Amino acid sequence: MSNALKIEKLRAKAAELHGAGALGEAEKLYRRILELHHTDRAARAMIGVIRLSQGRAAEALAILDPLVIEAPGDVDIRTQRGLALQDLGRRAEALADFDQALAIKPGNVISLLYRGNLFLESGAFAAALGAYDQLLAAAPGYDEAWFRRGACLWLLDRFDDALASYARALALNPARFSAAFNSGTVLLKLDRYNEAFSAFEKAKMLAPAHPYVLGGIASAILGGADLARWDTCRAQVVSAVRDRSAVIAPLTFLPFCEDGLLRHACSAAFVADRVPAPAAPLWNGERYSHDRIRVAYLSSDFHQHATAELIAGLIERHDRSRFEITAFSFSRDDGSAMRARLVKAFDRFEDVRNLSDVDVARLLRESEFDIAVDLKGHTEGARPGILAHRPCPVQVNYLGYPGTIGAPWLDYILADAVVLPLSEQPFYSERIIHLPHCYQVNDSSRAIADDTPSRAEAGLPPDDFVFCCFNAAWKIAPRIFDIWMRLLGCLPGSVLWLLDDNDSAREHLRAAATARGIDPARLVFAPRVEQAAHLARHRLADLFLDTLPYNAHTTASDALWTGLPLVTCAGTSFDGRVAASMLHTIGLPELVTQSVEAYEALALALARDPARLAALKARLETNRLSSPLFDTDRFRAAIEAAYQAMLLP
């Protein structure tokens, strides 16, 4: 057999192994080719490609550089060198290689794909979309192009378009797990929870053991208040965290499990999976001597959002003689009045949405911020990878996520003695710091609309008792819903007024009421309205019923700010004690119960005793403006004292 024939047989086998992911075996065959023909360019190039697949971009570049000189017109080699340059962070040189490859061979599929991926990685989403559209013009049946286009549209907040692109990818390649899974993720974002459940079920069929699938299914069940599937899902989620067979988003896990050790394990596993370990900390013990303490607040919620409603007044009131306050925002500008208010309130407003985690971290370090406050934790839009680079001397978990981040780079969590007793410290990676009153900041300037709709306009009965809960649907668990239905059963004509969160939740909650013997028409769903009008309509309700194990947080503030009494049951974890903390702070501790049985009994007793309920409302109105709960300036002094204490040597 001639050498040429041997080489081609070796090349075919090497390509087969390479395609199957057997990189080491493939490389052995490529090297045997080089023994037979030591200048074989294709074999050398493929070893470079293997180095890229192994994450060894510098070695790949050392192989590919001379090959580009030998064969400047070889589009594939030039494209692979561009990919190596991209992996090394040399984006401008990478783009030049991709452009040169396309100049040589316009419409080259791989060059167009990598060029789009480079733009996507660089945050140039519009340019990436243009590249993917150009790619699809050349290869309309290429499922990878449709998939990448979907990812780009997601980042452009064009969720319906992203869903359509993922659908095309899945139609072209029905076995593509990533397209099915990402479709579910987009449907979650669109609040289309029944469809999201179906998408994740499809993904599960394609990859039953994939560690992300169960978390997606659980998110769809929670978001759609699918109480019929809730208990089964809970058992699966808790088991998966216990045996580490799945990666569950910590916020998804909280409503299912109050066990502190498992919650910490869930957070730690999520961080380990999602946040690459940085090479080295950016801050190495230096202490700054600024005239004012530099505080950076990090969030994707600096727009019309519950967190913004709570914190805006604090940002405006920070003592500028002692503190310099900066926003690091990684969210869209929604054009809202709240966004404009926050931009004005901060001393600096850094829009870092299109910067990488490490670039944001470097900006924090170069600006010598003393304290970074993560307002997101493990909630939607969080970017824990920023503070993982340790850019600041003090890094704090506050407000957005009522639990541990499960990682070493956050030093403190701000809480209070009710929501997070020091006995809970073993379950937290952060050191617990107590504020003197309720940990949750409130804005005492929040406007309540003067005009209150009539009960008839709100779809409520004119005289019967109105129970109310405007918590998000994902907080409604079967045990608490059972209590609510029993309350309606005990009070003929009474109704339960809920937030019209999404179509799936409305459907499932009505079905759950029917299954419990209650006419679903007694569940009244309030559509979303502008915030001041939403606060005003609280006046139509008689009593707010809290959820468990995950309480009302901002929604509890809403109720109390508008003078609506709230009954809660103190849970065993941070998120289940927030309403209790507020009620203690505002001087209504008798509305905090210690068991679900007592919660049910108290709610029923108040509904049957108008005089007692009226007395509570009168006390709430008296305390509302005098207690620490809605004293923003008093809170400001407390949190600033905590910040100063954190910086002590």
PALO-72043 format. One record per residue (C-alpha): residue number from 1; residue in one letter; x, y, z. Coordinates in steps of 0.25 Angstrom, whole numbers, always signed. Example, Ala and Ser with C-alpha at 12.3 -4.5 7.8 and 13.67 -1.06 7.14 Angstrom:
2
{1, "a", {+49, -18, +31}}
{2, "s", {+55, -4, +29}}
***
This chain:
649
{1, "m", {+0, +0, +0}}
{2, "s", {+6, +14, -4}}
{3, "n", {+8, +24, +6}}
{4, "a", {-2, +33, +0}}
{5, "l", {-13, +22, +2}}
{6, "k", {-8, +19, +16}}
{7, "i", {-9, +34, +19}}
{8, "e", {-24, +35, +14}}
{9, "k", {-28, +23, +22}}
{10, "l", {-22, +29, +34}}
{11, "r", {-28, +43, +32}}
{12, "a", {-42, +37, +30}}
{13, "k", {-40, +29, +43}}
{14, "a", {-35, +41, +50}}
{15, "a", {-47, +49, +46}}
{16, "e", {-56, +39, +51}}
{17, "l", {-50, +38, +64}}
{18, "h", {-49, +54, +65}}
{19, "g", {-64, +55, +62}}
{20, "a", {-67, +45, +73}}
{21, "g", {-59, +53, +83}}
{22, "a", {-47, +43, +84}}
{23, "l", {-37, +55, +83}}
{24, "g", {-25, +47, +89}}
{25, "e", {-27, +35, +79}}
{26, "a", {-30, +45, +67}}
{27, "e", {-17, +52, +70}}
{28, "k", {-9, +39, +70}}
{29, "l", {-14, +36, +56}}
{30, "y", {-11, +51, +52}}
{31, "r", {+3, +49, +57}}
{32, "r", {+5, +36, +49}}
{33, "i", {+1, +43, +37}}
{34, "l", {+12, +53, +40}}
{35, "e", {+22, +42, +42}}
{36, "l", {+19, +38, +28}}
{37, "h", {+18, +52, +22}}
{38, "h", {+24, +62, +32}}
{39, "t", {+19, +74, +25}}
{40, "d", {+5, +70, +24}}
{41, "r", {-2, +83, +26}}
{42, "a", {-16, +77, +28}}
{43, "a", {-11, +68, +39}}
{44, "r", {-3, +79, +46}}
{45, "a", {-16, +88, +45}}
{46, "m", {-25, +77, +51}}
{47, "i", {-15, +76, +63}}
{48, "g", {-17, +91, +65}}
{49, "v", {-32, +89, +65}}
{50, "i", {-31, +78, +75}}
{51, "r", {-23, +88, +84}}
{52, "l", {-34, +98, +83}}
{53, "s", {-44, +87, +87}}
{54, "q", {-35, +84, +99}}
{55, "g", {-35, +99, +103}}
{56, "r", {-21, +101, +100}}
{57, "a", {-22, +113, +91}}
{58, "a", {-8, +118, +92}}
{59, "e", {-2, +104, +87}}
{60, "a", {-13, +104, +76}}
{61, "l", {-8, +118, +72}}
{62, "a", {+7, +113, +72}}
{63, "i", {+3, +102, +62}}
{64, "l", {-7, +110, +53}}
{65, "d", {+2, +123, +52}}
{66, "p", {+12, +117, +42}}
{67, "l", {+2, +109, +35}}
{68, "v", {-5, +123, +31}}
{69, "i", {+8, +128, +26}}
{70, "e", {+10, +115, +18}}
{71, "a", {-4, +115, +12}}
{72, "p", {-10, +130, +13}}
{73, "g", {-22, +126, +5}}
{74, "d", {-26, +114, +13}}
{75, "v", {-39, +119, +19}}
{76, "d", {-41, +108, +29}}
{77, "i", {-27, +110, +35}}
{78, "r", {-29, +125, +36}}
{79, "t", {-43, +123, +42}}
{80, "q", {-37, +113, +53}}
{81, "r", {-26, +123, +56}}
{82, "g", {-36, +134, +58}}
{83, "l", {-43, +125, +68}}
{84, "a", {-30, +123, +75}}
{85, "l", {-28, +138, +76}}
{86, "q", {-42, +140, +81}}
{87, "d", {-40, +130, +92}}
{88, "l", {-28, +137, +96}}
{89, "g", {-36, +150, +97}}
{90, "r", {-29, +156, +84}}
{91, "r", {-43, +160, +78}}
{92, "a", {-38, +170, +68}}
{93, "e", {-28, +161, +62}}
{94, "a", {-38, +149, +62}}
{95, "l", {-48, +158, +55}}
{96, "a", {-38, +162, +44}}
{97, "d", {-35, +147, +42}}
{98, "f", {-50, +144, +40}}
{99, "d", {-52, +156, +31}}
{100, "q", {-40, +152, +23}}
{101, "a", {-45, +137, +21}}
{102, "l", {-59, +143, +16}}
{103, "a", {-52, +152, +7}}
{104, "i", {-45, +140, +1}}
{105, "k", {-58, +131, +1}}
{106, "p", {-70, +139, +3}}
{107, "g", {-81, +131, +10}}
{108, "n", {-72, +122, +17}}
{109, "v", {-81, +116, +27}}
{110, "i", {-71, +113, +39}}
{111, "s", {-65, +127, +37}}
{112, "l", {-78, +134, +37}}
{113, "l", {-82, +126, +50}}
{114, "y", {-69, +129, +57}}
{115, "r", {-71, +144, +53}}
{116, "g", {-85, +144, +59}}
{117, "n", {-80, +137, +72}}
{118, "l", {-69, +147, +73}}
{119, "f", {-79, +159, +72}}
{120, "l", {-88, +152, +82}}
{121, "e", {-77, +150, +92}}
{122, "s", {-72, +164, +91}}
{123, "g", {-86, +169, +94}}
{124, "a", {-89, +175, +80}}
{125, "f", {-102, +168, +79}}
{126, "a", {-107, +175, +67}}
{127, "a", {-95, +172, +59}}
{128, "a", {-96, +158, +63}}
{129, "l", {-110, +157, +58}}
{130, "g", {-106, +162, +45}}
{131, "a", {-95, +152, +44}}
{132, "y", {-104, +141, +47}}
{133, "d", {-115, +146, +37}}
{134, "q", {-103, +146, +27}}
{135, "l", {-100, +132, +31}}
{136, "l", {-114, +127, +29}}
{137, "a", {-115, +133, +15}}
{138, "a", {-103, +124, +12}}
{139, "a", {-108, +112, +19}}
{140, "p", {-123, +113, +23}}
{141, "g", {-123, +98, +28}}
{142, "y", {-112, +100, +38}}
{143, "d", {-118, +97, +51}}
{144, "e", {-106, +103, +59}}
{145, "a", {-108, +117, +52}}
{146, "w", {-123, +117, +56}}
{147, "f", {-119, +113, +70}}
{148, "r", {-108, +124, +71}}
{149, "r", {-118, +134, +65}}
{150, "g", {-128, +130, +76}}
{151, "a", {-117, +133, +87}}
{152, "c", {-114, +146, +81}}
{153, "l", {-129, +150, +80}}
{154, "w", {-130, +146, +95}}
{155, "l", {-119, +156, +99}}
{156, "l", {-126, +167, +91}}
{157, "d", {-139, +164, +99}}
{158, "r", {-146, +160, +86}}
{159, "f", {-152, +147, +93}}
{160, "d", {-163, +144, +83}}
{161, "d", {-153, +144, +72}}
{162, "a", {-143, +136, +80}}
{163, "l", {-153, +126, +82}}
{164, "a", {-156, +125, +67}}
{165, "s", {-141, +123, +64}}
{166, "y", {-140, +112, +74}}
{167, "a", {-152, +105, +68}}
{168, "r", {-146, +106, +55}}
{169, "a", {-133, +99, +60}}
{170, "l", {-142, +88, +67}}
{171, "a", {-149, +86, +54}}
{172, "l", {-136, +84, +46}}
{173, "n", {-130, +76, +57}}
{174, "p", {-141, +69, +66}}
{175, "a", {-131, +63, +75}}
{176, "r", {-124, +76, +79}}
{177, "f", {-126, +77, +94}}
{178, "s", {-120, +91, +95}}
{179, "a", {-131, +96, +86}}
{180, "a", {-142, +89, +94}}
{181, "f", {-136, +94, +107}}
{182, "n", {-134, +108, +103}}
{183, "s", {-148, +109, +97}}
{184, "g", {-153, +105, +111}}
{185, "t", {-144, +116, +117}}
{186, "v", {-150, +127, +108}}
{187, "l", {-164, +122, +111}}
{188, "l", {-161, +124, +125}}
{189, "k", {-157, +138, +122}}
{190, "l", {-170, +140, +115}}
{191, "d", {-178, +135, +127}}
{192, "r", {-184, +124, +118}}
{193, "y", {-182, +113, +128}}
{194, "n", {-190, +102, +123}}
{195, "e", {-183, +103, +109}}
{196, "a", {-170, +104, +117}}
{197, "f", {-173, +91, +124}}
{198, "s", {-175, +84, +111}}
{199, "a", {-162, +89, +106}}
{200, "f", {-154, +84, +118}}
{201, "e", {-162, +71, +117}}
{202, "k", {-157, +70, +102}}
{203, "a", {-143, +73, +107}}
{204, "k", {-144, +62, +118}}
{205, "m", {-147, +52, +107}}
{206, "l", {-135, +56, +99}}
{207, "a", {-126, +56, +111}}
{208, "p", {-132, +50, +123}}
{209, "a", {-120, +51, +132}}
{210, "h", {-116, +65, +129}}
{211, "p", {-114, +73, +142}}
{212, "y", {-122, +85, +137}}
{213, "v", {-135, +79, +133}}
{214, "l", {-141, +77, +147}}
{215, "g", {-139, +91, +150}}
{216, "g", {-146, +96, +138}}
{217, "i", {-158, +87, +140}}
{218, "a", {-158, +92, +155}}
{219, "s", {-158, +106, +150}}
{220, "a", {-170, +104, +141}}
{221, "i", {-178, +97, +152}}
{222, "l", {-175, +108, +162}}
{223, "g", {-177, +120, +152}}
{224, "g", {-190, +114, +147}}
{225, "a", {-195, +110, +161}}
{226, "d", {-197, +96, +156}}
{227, "l", {-202, +91, +170}}
{228, "a", {-205, +77, +165}}
{229, "r", {-191, +75, +161}}
{230, "w", {-185, +82, +173}}
{231, "d", {-183, +72, +183}}
{232, "t", {-177, +61, +174}}
{233, "c", {-167, +72, +168}}
{234, "r", {-163, +76, +182}}
{235, "a", {-159, +62, +186}}
{236, "q", {-151, +61, +173}}
{237, "v", {-144, +74, +175}}
{238, "v", {-140, +72, +189}}
{239, "s", {-135, +58, +186}}
{240, "a", {-127, +63, +174}}
{241, "v", {-120, +74, +183}}
{242, "r", {-118, +63, +194}}
{243, "d", {-111, +54, +184}}
{244, "r", {-105, +64, +175}}
{245, "s", {-111, +59, +163}}
{246, "a", {-117, +72, +158}}
{247, "v", {-113, +87, +158}}
{248, "i", {-125, +95, +163}}
{249, "a", {-126, +110, +163}}
{250, "p", {-126, +114, +178}}
{251, "l", {-138, +123, +177}}
{252, "t", {-145, +111, +171}}
{253, "f", {-141, +102, +182}}
{254, "l", {-145, +112, +194}}
{255, "p", {-161, +110, +193}}
{256, "f", {-159, +95, +193}}
{257, "c", {-149, +93, +204}}
{258, "e", {-146, +100, +217}}
{259, "d", {-134, +91, +222}}
{260, "g", {-123, +100, +224}}
{261, "l", {-112, +90, +220}}
{262, "l", {-119, +86, +207}}
{263, "r", {-121, +101, +204}}
{264, "h", {-106, +104, +205}}
{265, "a", {-103, +91, +197}}
{266, "c", {-112, +96, +186}}
{267, "s", {-105, +110, +186}}
{268, "a", {-91, +104, +186}}
{269, "a", {-94, +94, +175}}
{270, "f", {-100, +105, +166}}
{271, "v", {-89, +114, +168}}
{272, "a", {-79, +103, +165}}
{273, "d", {-86, +100, +153}}
{274, "r", {-88, +114, +147}}
{275, "v", {-77, +122, +152}}
{276, "p", {-63, +119, +147}}
{277, "a", {-52, +120, +157}}
{278, "p", {-44, +133, +155}}
{279, "a", {-29, +132, +153}}
{280, "a", {-26, +141, +164}}
{281, "p", {-33, +152, +173}}
{282, "l", {-32, +166, +167}}
{283, "w", {-32, +172, +181}}
{284, "n", {-20, +167, +190}}
{285, "g", {-22, +174, +203}}
{286, "e", {-20, +188, +200}}
{287, "r", {-27, +198, +209}}
{288, "y", {-31, +211, +203}}
{289, "s", {-31, +225, +209}}
{290, "h", {-42, +232, +202}}
{291, "d", {-49, +245, +207}}
{292, "r", {-62, +237, +206}}
{293, "i", {-66, +222, +206}}
{294, "r", {-68, +218, +192}}
{295, "v", {-80, +208, +191}}
{296, "a", {-84, +201, +178}}
{297, "y", {-98, +195, +177}}
{298, "l", {-99, +184, +167}}
{299, "s", {-112, +180, +161}}
{300, "s", {-120, +177, +148}}
{301, "d", {-133, +183, +155}}
{302, "f", {-130, +198, +153}}
{303, "h", {-143, +201, +146}}
{304, "q", {-158, +198, +149}}
{305, "h", {-156, +187, +159}}
{306, "a", {-159, +183, +173}}
{307, "t", {-145, +185, +177}}
{308, "a", {-144, +198, +171}}
{309, "e", {-157, +202, +179}}
{310, "l", {-151, +198, +192}}
{311, "i", {-137, +204, +190}}
{312, "a", {-139, +217, +182}}
{313, "g", {-141, +226, +195}}
{314, "l", {-129, +220, +202}}
{315, "i", {-120, +224, +190}}
{316, "e", {-125, +238, +190}}
{317, "r", {-123, +240, +205}}
{318, "h", {-109, +234, +206}}
{319, "d", {-100, +244, +214}}
{320, "r", {-92, +249, +202}}
{321, "s", {-82, +256, +212}}
{322, "r", {-77, +242, +216}}
{323, "f", {-81, +233, +205}}
{324, "e", {-80, +233, +190}}
{325, "i", {-91, +224, +183}}
{326, "t", {-90, +217, +170}}
{327, "a", {-99, +208, +162}}
{328, "f", {-93, +197, +154}}
{329, "s", {-105, +193, +145}}
{330, "f", {-106, +181, +136}}
{331, "s", {-121, +183, +132}}
{332, "r", {-128, +189, +121}}
{333, "d", {-133, +204, +121}}
{334, "d", {-148, +202, +121}}
{335, "g", {-150, +217, +120}}
{336, "s", {-158, +217, +133}}
{337, "a", {-159, +229, +143}}
{338, "m", {-152, +220, +153}}
{339, "r", {-140, +218, +144}}
{340, "a", {-139, +233, +142}}
{341, "r", {-140, +235, +157}}
{342, "l", {-129, +225, +160}}
{343, "v", {-120, +230, +149}}
{344, "k", {-122, +244, +156}}
{345, "a", {-120, +238, +170}}
{346, "f", {-107, +232, +169}}
{347, "d", {-94, +240, +168}}
{348, "r", {-90, +231, +156}}
{349, "f", {-98, +221, +148}}
{350, "e", {-90, +211, +141}}
{351, "d", {-97, +203, +130}}
{352, "v", {-89, +191, +129}}
{353, "r", {-99, +182, +123}}
{354, "n", {-90, +179, +111}}
{355, "l", {-77, +177, +119}}
{356, "s", {-72, +163, +123}}
{357, "d", {-71, +159, +138}}
{358, "v", {-56, +161, +138}}
{359, "d", {-57, +175, +132}}
{360, "v", {-67, +180, +142}}
{361, "a", {-59, +174, +153}}
{362, "r", {-47, +182, +147}}
{363, "l", {-55, +194, +147}}
{364, "l", {-58, +193, +161}}
{365, "r", {-44, +190, +165}}
{366, "e", {-38, +201, +157}}
{367, "s", {-48, +211, +163}}
{368, "e", {-44, +206, +177}}
{369, "f", {-58, +204, +183}}
{370, "d", {-58, +200, +197}}
{371, "i", {-71, +193, +198}}
{372, "a", {-79, +185, +187}}
{373, "v", {-93, +182, +190}}
{374, "d", {-99, +171, +182}}
{375, "l", {-114, +173, +181}}
{376, "k", {-117, +161, +173}}
{377, "g", {-111, +149, +180}}
{378, "h", {-117, +137, +172}}
{379, "t", {-129, +144, +166}}
{380, "e", {-132, +146, +151}}
{381, "g", {-122, +154, +144}}
{382, "a", {-111, +152, +155}}
{383, "r", {-96, +152, +151}}
{384, "p", {-89, +146, +163}}
{385, "g", {-77, +144, +154}}
{386, "i", {-73, +159, +156}}
{387, "l", {-71, +159, +170}}
{388, "a", {-64, +145, +169}}
{389, "h", {-52, +152, +164}}
{390, "r", {-51, +159, +178}}
{391, "p", {-50, +174, +173}}
{392, "c", {-53, +181, +186}}
{393, "p", {-49, +180, +201}}
{394, "v", {-63, +177, +206}}
{395, "q", {-74, +170, +198}}
{396, "v", {-88, +169, +203}}
{397, "n", {-101, +161, +200}}
{398, "y", {-113, +170, +202}}
{399, "l", {-128, +171, +199}}
{400, "g", {-130, +163, +186}}
{401, "y", {-128, +149, +191}}
{402, "p", {-132, +144, +205}}
{403, "g", {-122, +133, +206}}
{404, "t", {-107, +130, +205}}
{405, "i", {-100, +131, +192}}
{406, "g", {-92, +119, +196}}
{407, "a", {-78, +124, +192}}
{408, "p", {-66, +131, +199}}
{409, "w", {-66, +144, +192}}
{410, "l", {-77, +151, +199}}
{411, "d", {-73, +155, +213}}
{412, "y", {-86, +159, +219}}
{413, "i", {-101, +157, +218}}
{414, "l", {-109, +169, +224}}
{415, "a", {-121, +164, +232}}
{416, "d", {-128, +166, +245}}
{417, "a", {-130, +157, +258}}
{418, "v", {-144, +152, +253}}
{419, "v", {-141, +148, +239}}
{420, "l", {-127, +142, +242}}
{421, "p", {-124, +139, +256}}
{422, "l", {-109, +137, +258}}
{423, "s", {-112, +122, +261}}
{424, "e", {-114, +121, +246}}
{425, "q", {-99, +125, +243}}
{426, "p", {-95, +110, +240}}
{427, "f", {-104, +110, +228}}
{428, "y", {-98, +123, +222}}
{429, "s", {-85, +126, +215}}
{430, "e", {-86, +140, +218}}
{431, "r", {-84, +146, +232}}
{432, "i", {-98, +151, +238}}
{433, "i", {-99, +165, +241}}
{434, "h", {-112, +170, +248}}
{435, "l", {-118, +183, +245}}
{436, "p", {-126, +189, +258}}
{437, "h", {-140, +188, +252}}
{438, "c", {-145, +181, +239}}
{439, "y", {-134, +178, +229}}
{440, "q", {-143, +182, +217}}
{441, "v", {-142, +196, +213}}
{442, "n", {-154, +204, +210}}
{443, "d", {-157, +217, +202}}
{444, "s", {-165, +226, +210}}
{445, "s", {-168, +235, +198}}
{446, "r", {-176, +224, +190}}
{447, "a", {-188, +230, +184}}
{448, "i", {-202, +224, +186}}
{449, "a", {-212, +229, +176}}
{450, "d", {-223, +238, +181}}
{451, "d", {-234, +231, +173}}
{452, "t", {-238, +217, +178}}
{453, "p", {-246, +209, +169}}
{454, "s", {-259, +204, +174}}
{455, "r", {-261, +189, +178}}
{456, "a", {-270, +187, +166}}
{457, "e", {-259, +193, +156}}
{458, "a", {-249, +183, +163}}
{459, "g", {-259, +171, +161}}
{460, "l", {-261, +170, +176}}
{461, "p", {-273, +168, +184}}
{462, "p", {-279, +181, +190}}
{463, "d", {-281, +176, +204}}
{464, "d", {-274, +162, +206}}
{465, "f", {-261, +160, +212}}
{466, "v", {-249, +161, +203}}
{467, "f", {-236, +153, +206}}
{468, "c", {-225, +158, +198}}
{469, "c", {-211, +153, +194}}
{470, "f", {-203, +160, +183}}
{471, "n", {-191, +151, +184}}
{472, "a", {-185, +145, +171}}
{473, "a", {-192, +132, +168}}
{474, "w", {-179, +124, +170}}
{475, "k", {-180, +126, +185}}
{476, "i", {-193, +119, +186}}
{477, "a", {-191, +105, +191}}
{478, "p", {-202, +95, +193}}
{479, "r", {-202, +95, +208}}
{480, "i", {-205, +110, +209}}
{481, "f", {-215, +109, +197}}
{482, "d", {-223, +98, +205}}
{483, "i", {-224, +108, +217}}
{484, "w", {-229, +119, +208}}
{485, "m", {-240, +110, +202}}
{486, "r", {-244, +106, +216}}
{487, "l", {-246, +120, +219}}
{488, "l", {-254, +123, +207}}
{489, "g", {-263, +111, +211}}
{490, "c", {-265, +116, +225}}
{491, "l", {-269, +130, +220}}
{492, "p", {-280, +129, +210}}
{493, "g", {-279, +141, +200}}
{494, "s", {-264, +144, +203}}
{495, "v", {-254, +144, +192}}
{496, "l", {-239, +143, +190}}
{497, "w", {-233, +154, +182}}
{498, "l", {-220, +150, +175}}
{499, "l", {-210, +156, +166}}
{500, "d", {-213, +152, +151}}
{501, "d", {-199, +147, +150}}
{502, "n", {-200, +139, +137}}
{503, "d", {-210, +131, +129}}
{504, "s", {-204, +117, +134}}
{505, "a", {-205, +121, +149}}
{506, "r", {-220, +126, +147}}
{507, "e", {-223, +113, +140}}
{508, "h", {-217, +104, +151}}
{509, "l", {-222, +112, +163}}
{510, "r", {-236, +112, +158}}
{511, "a", {-235, +97, +155}}
{512, "a", {-229, +95, +169}}
{513, "a", {-241, +103, +176}}
{514, "t", {-250, +94, +168}}
{515, "a", {-243, +81, +173}}
{516, "r", {-245, +87, +187}}
{517, "g", {-260, +89, +186}}
{518, "i", {-259, +104, +184}}
{519, "d", {-266, +111, +172}}
{520, "p", {-254, +117, +164}}
{521, "a", {-262, +130, +162}}
{522, "r", {-258, +133, +176}}
{523, "l", {-244, +135, +172}}
{524, "v", {-243, +149, +167}}
{525, "f", {-231, +153, +159}}
{526, "a", {-225, +167, +159}}
{527, "p", {-218, +171, +146}}
{528, "r", {-205, +178, +146}}
{529, "v", {-206, +193, +147}}
{530, "e", {-197, +205, +150}}
{531, "q", {-191, +205, +163}}
{532, "a", {-198, +216, +170}}
{533, "a", {-211, +211, +165}}
{534, "h", {-208, +197, +170}}
{535, "l", {-205, +202, +184}}
{536, "a", {-218, +210, +184}}
{537, "r", {-226, +198, +181}}
{538, "h", {-221, +191, +194}}
{539, "r", {-232, +200, +201}}
{540, "l", {-242, +190, +195}}
{541, "a", {-237, +178, +203}}
{542, "d", {-240, +174, +217}}
{543, "l", {-228, +165, +220}}
{544, "f", {-215, +161, +214}}
{545, "l", {-212, +146, +215}}
{546, "d", {-197, +143, +214}}
{547, "t", {-191, +131, +207}}
{548, "l", {-182, +121, +213}}
{549, "p", {-171, +116, +213}}
{550, "y", {-167, +128, +205}}
{551, "n", {-173, +141, +210}}
{552, "a", {-178, +154, +204}}
{553, "h", {-166, +163, +204}}
{554, "t", {-169, +176, +195}}
{555, "t", {-183, +172, +195}}
{556, "a", {-184, +172, +210}}
{557, "s", {-178, +186, +210}}
{558, "d", {-189, +190, +200}}
{559, "a", {-200, +185, +209}}
{560, "l", {-195, +191, +221}}
{561, "w", {-191, +204, +214}}
{562, "t", {-206, +205, +210}}
{563, "g", {-212, +202, +223}}
{564, "l", {-216, +187, +220}}
{565, "p", {-213, +178, +232}}
{566, "l", {-206, +165, +228}}
{567, "v", {-206, +151, +235}}
{568, "t", {-194, +143, +234}}
{569, "c", {-188, +130, +239}}
{570, "a", {-173, +131, +244}}
{571, "g", {-165, +121, +236}}
{572, "t", {-152, +114, +239}}
{573, "s", {-143, +121, +229}}
{574, "f", {-140, +136, +225}}
{575, "d", {-150, +137, +213}}
{576, "g", {-161, +131, +223}}
{577, "r", {-159, +142, +234}}
{578, "v", {-159, +155, +226}}
{579, "a", {-174, +158, +228}}
{580, "a", {-172, +155, +243}}
{581, "s", {-160, +165, +244}}
{582, "m", {-168, +176, +237}}
{583, "l", {-180, +173, +247}}
{584, "h", {-171, +173, +259}}
{585, "t", {-164, +186, +254}}
{586, "i", {-178, +193, +252}}
{587, "g", {-183, +189, +265}}
{588, "l", {-193, +178, +261}}
{589, "p", {-187, +165, +266}}
{590, "e", {-200, +159, +269}}
{591, "l", {-202, +157, +254}}
{592, "v", {-190, +148, +254}}
{593, "t", {-194, +133, +257}}
{594, "q", {-185, +121, +260}}
{595, "s", {-192, +110, +252}}
{596, "v", {-201, +109, +240}}
{597, "e", {-212, +104, +249}}
{598, "a", {-211, +117, +257}}
{599, "y", {-210, +125, +244}}
{600, "e", {-223, +119, +239}}
{601, "a", {-230, +122, +252}}
{602, "l", {-226, +136, +253}}
{603, "a", {-230, +139, +239}}
{604, "l", {-243, +133, +241}}
{605, "a", {-245, +141, +255}}
{606, "l", {-242, +154, +249}}
{607, "a", {-251, +152, +237}}
{608, "r", {-262, +149, +247}}
{609, "d", {-259, +161, +256}}
{610, "p", {-260, +174, +249}}
{611, "a", {-258, +182, +262}}
{612, "r", {-245, +175, +265}}
{613, "l", {-240, +176, +250}}
{614, "a", {-244, +191, +250}}
{615, "a", {-236, +193, +263}}
{616, "l", {-223, +187, +256}}
{617, "k", {-225, +196, +244}}
{618, "a", {-226, +208, +253}}
{619, "r", {-213, +204, +260}}
{620, "l", {-206, +201, +247}}
{621, "e", {-210, +215, +242}}
{622, "t", {-204, +221, +255}}
{623, "n", {-191, +213, +254}}
{624, "r", {-189, +214, +239}}
{625, "l", {-182, +228, +239}}
{626, "s", {-176, +227, +253}}
{627, "s", {-170, +213, +253}}
{628, "p", {-156, +210, +248}}
{629, "l", {-161, +201, +237}}
{630, "f", {-164, +213, +227}}
{631, "d", {-154, +223, +233}}
{632, "t", {-144, +223, +221}}
{633, "d", {-135, +233, +228}}
{634, "r", {-134, +225, +240}}
{635, "f", {-131, +212, +232}}
{636, "r", {-121, +220, +224}}
{637, "a", {-113, +223, +237}}
{638, "a", {-114, +209, +241}}
{639, "i", {-108, +203, +228}}
{640, "e", {-97, +213, +227}}
{641, "a", {-93, +210, +241}}
{642, "a", {-92, +195, +237}}
{643, "y", {-84, +199, +225}}
{644, "q", {-74, +207, +234}}
{645, "a", {-73, +195, +243}}
{646, "m", {-70, +185, +232}}
{647, "l", {-58, +194, +228}}
{648, "l", {-52, +194, +242}}
{649, "p", {-38, +186, +242}}
***
